[in-house]
Amino acid sequence: MDMLNILVNPEYMQTVCFLCYKQSNKTTSLHENIEIHDEYCTSNLTLWNIMKKLFPSHDLLLPQACEDCSSLIIKIFSLLQRNYFKNEMLSLLVDNINEEVDNKEECSRQPKKYKLKVNLPTSESIISNSKKQINILECKKCNMKFKSKVVLQNHYRITHKNTNAANICDICGKVFLKSSSLKVHLSSHKGKQCPLCFKVLKSHSHFNLHLKNHNILTKRKRVNKYHCCGNCDYRSLNKNTLEAHINKVHLNIRPFVCEICQKGFYKKSNLTQHFLTHEKIKDKTCEICGNAFVNDKTLAEHLRLHSGQKPFKCDICNAEFITSGRRLEHMKRKHMEKIECCVVCDKKFSLKKDLNSHLKHVHGAENYILKLENEQTELQVIRLINDAKVMRIPT
């Protein structure tokens, strides 16, 4: 029976069990005294008290319980009480044995044989001990807490033996005669941070010496040395960055070429980073088409092909692209001046790769033509292209 029917029909409240919400003719009141007999103890309780001990957060909305639920609750309570008394008997028995062993005189020559008189704990003693307030004993040396005096004495004898007249540092093991000296020494193990340079010093002596160095020595301000371009106002702190700028803007060359794929770069560090892609294993796999990639960046750019996402937008014509590189190529082809000129037919291109493709397919230049050294003139390039054409003429 659900709770809604009980609330609508109040007459059901006298016959419905509070736990299973089933209607029953034989019910037991929650406030009726029940005498529980067990092998360890006998108690006189009500179902209300038992429920508050077993399930303190359970709301008792109805005043009675059916026979099945009441017998189940009593069984659970009896089982828990039995386990509690067993555990308490064992713990008291162990404490009694320890006390008897400590009271016996030890013989150094003969093996230890004891005749112990141990009082077996009873349920009455357990109940009386549970009512007494437990005294927690604390070790004065290490602040550990113990329930019995015997265990505290054993701990003191084993852990703090022969340390009455000495104070020992727990970190480095140094021994001091006075506890005040030990406290002063312990402060030396705590690191201290310099408020000027935020360096952490290991001890107070190092910290004080470090502060003196700040007061005596004045730190020299670093003078930024810029490397300036001879053709424009560009300047950089890095000499290699300036070299890359000259190669890209003024000379329009890529002197650093990959030996595997013949791809050129303006800067040597870019070539070094690119060369790692040939050594890496393509372990990043697309779950849609199965293509493998070297790193997460290229995989993320590839996934945009499947999702149709184009986050990079041209500021001039609002065309959308998957990567920023493709957007830059679009802007050079459509909206910028064509500065790459063919040395044979004077045709102009926006990108260097478009010029290389033109030289290869129109003028018959092979890949080795694209790897010419910087010192070669346009005339030498034309001669090499013509030689390639002569070599292709059939005999």
Secondary structure in CASP SS format (residue, H / E / C, confidence):
PFRMAT SS
TARGET T0000
AUTHOR 0000-0000-0000
METHOD secondary structure of the structure
MODEL  1
M C 1.00
D C 1.00
M H 1.00
L H 1.00
N H 1.00
I H 1.00
L H 1.00
V H 1.00
N C 1.00
P H 1.00
E H 1.00
Y H 1.00
M H 1.00
Q H 1.00
T C 1.00
V E 1.00
C C 1.00
F C 1.00
L C 1.00
C C 1.00
Y C 1.00
K C 1.00
Q E 1.00
S C 1.00
N C 1.00
K C 1.00
T E 1.00
T E 1.00
S E 1.00
L C 1.00
H C 1.00
E C 1.00
N E 1.00
I E 1.00
E E 1.00
I E 1.00
H E 1.00
D C 1.00
E C 1.00
Y C 1.00
C C 1.00
T E 1.00
S E 1.00
N E 1.00
L E 1.00
T E 1.00
L H 1.00
W H 1.00
N H 1.00
I H 1.00
M H 1.00
K H 1.00
K H 1.00
L H 1.00
F C 1.00
P C 1.00
S C 1.00
H C 1.00
D C 1.00
L C 1.00
L C 1.00
L C 1.00
P C 1.00
Q E 1.00
A E 1.00
C E 1.00
E H 1.00
D H 1.00
C H 1.00
S H 1.00
S H 1.00
L H 1.00
I H 1.00
I H 1.00
K H 1.00
I H 1.00
F H 1.00
S H 1.00
L H 1.00
L H 1.00
Q H 1.00
R H 1.00
N H 1.00
Y H 1.00
F H 1.00
K H 1.00
N H 1.00
E H 1.00
M H 1.00
L H 1.00
S H 1.00
L H 1.00
L H 1.00
V H 1.00
D H 1.00
N H 1.00
I H 1.00
N H 1.00
E H 1.00
E H 1.00
V H 1.00
D H 1.00
N H 1.00
K C 1.00
E C 1.00
E C 1.00
C C 1.00
S C 1.00
R C 1.00
Q C 1.00
P C 1.00
K C 1.00
K C 1.00
Y C 1.00
K C 1.00
L C 1.00
K C 1.00
V C 1.00
N C 1.00
L C 1.00
P C 1.00
T C 1.00
S H 1.00
E H 1.00
S H 1.00
I H 1.00
I H 1.00
S H 1.00
N H 1.00
S H 1.00
K H 1.00
K C 1.00
Q C 1.00
I C 1.00
N C 1.00
I C 1.00
L E 1.00
E E 1.00
C C 1.00
K C 1.00
K C 1.00
C C 1.00
N C 1.00
M C 1.00
K E 1.00
F E 1.00
K C 1.00
S C 1.00
K H 1.00
V H 1.00
V H 1.00
L H 1.00
Q H 1.00
N H 1.00
H H 1.00
Y H 1.00
R H 1.00
I H 1.00
T H 1.00
H C 1.00
K C 1.00
N C 1.00
T C 1.00
N C 1.00
A C 1.00
A C 1.00
N E 1.00
I E 1.00
C C 1.00
D C 1.00
I C 1.00
C C 1.00
G C 1.00
K C 1.00
V E 1.00
F E 1.00
L C 1.00
K C 1.00
S H 1.00
S H 1.00
S H 1.00
L H 1.00
K H 1.00
V H 1.00
H H 1.00
L H 1.00
S H 1.00
S H 1.00
H H 1.00
K C 1.00
G C 1.00
K E 1.00
Q E 1.00
C C 1.00
P C 1.00
L C 1.00
C C 1.00
F C 1.00
K C 1.00
V E 1.00
L E 1.00
K C 1.00
S C 1.00
H H 1.00
S H 1.00
H H 1.00
F H 1.00
N H 1.00
L H 1.00
H H 1.00
L H 1.00
K H 1.00
N H 1.00
H H 1.00
N H 1.00
I H 1.00
L C 1.00
T C 1.00
K C 1.00
R C 1.00
K C 1.00
R C 1.00
V C 1.00
N C 1.00
K C 1.00
Y C 1.00
H E 1.00
C E 1.00
C C 1.00
G C 1.00
N C 1.00
C C 1.00
D C 1.00
Y C 1.00
R E 1.00
S E 1.00
L C 1.00
N C 1.00
K H 1.00
N H 1.00
T H 1.00
L H 1.00
E H 1.00
A H 1.00
H H 1.00
I H 1.00
N H 1.00
K H 1.00
V H 1.00
H H 1.00
L C 1.00
N C 1.00
I C 1.00
R C 1.00
P C 1.00
F E 1.00
V E 1.00
C C 1.00
E C 1.00
I C 1.00
C C 1.00
Q C 1.00
K C 1.00
G E 1.00
F E 1.00
Y C 1.00
K C 1.00
K H 1.00
S H 1.00
N H 1.00
L H 1.00
T H 1.00
Q H 1.00
H H 1.00
F H 1.00
L H 1.00
T H 1.00
H H 1.00
E H 1.00
K C 1.00
I C 1.00
K C 1.00
D C 1.00
K E 1.00
T E 1.00
C C 1.00
E C 1.00
I C 1.00
C C 1.00
G C 1.00
N C 1.00
A E 1.00
F E 1.00
V C 1.00
N C 1.00
D H 1.00
K H 1.00
T H 1.00
L H 1.00
A H 1.00
E H 1.00
H H 1.00
L H 1.00
R H 1.00
L H 1.00
H H 1.00
S H 1.00
G C 1.00
Q C 1.00
K C 1.00
P C 1.00
F E 1.00
K E 1.00
C C 1.00
D C 1.00
I C 1.00
C C 1.00
N C 1.00
A C 1.00
E E 1.00
F E 1.00
I C 1.00
T C 1.00
S H 1.00
G H 1.00
R H 1.00
R H 1.00
L H 1.00
E H 1.00
H H 1.00
M H 1.00
K H 1.00
R H 1.00
K H 1.00
H H 1.00
M C 1.00
E C 1.00
K C 1.00
I C 1.00
E E 1.00
C E 1.00
C C 1.00
V C 1.00
V C 1.00
C C 1.00
D C 1.00
K C 1.00
K E 1.00
F E 1.00
S C 1.00
L C 1.00
K H 1.00
K H 1.00
D H 1.00
L H 1.00
N H 1.00
S H 1.00
H H 1.00
L H 1.00
K H 1.00
H H 1.00
V C 1.00
H C 1.00
G C 1.00
A C 1.00
E C 1.00
N H 1.00
Y H 1.00
I H 1.00
L H 1.00
K H 1.00
L C 1.00
E C 1.00
N C 1.00
E C 1.00
Q C 1.00
T C 1.00
E H 1.00
L H 1.00
Q H 1.00
V H 1.00
I H 1.00
R H 1.00
L H 1.00
I H 1.00
N H 1.00
D H 1.00
A H 1.00
K H 1.00
V H 1.00
M H 1.00
R H 1.00
I C 1.00
P C 1.00
T C 1.00
END
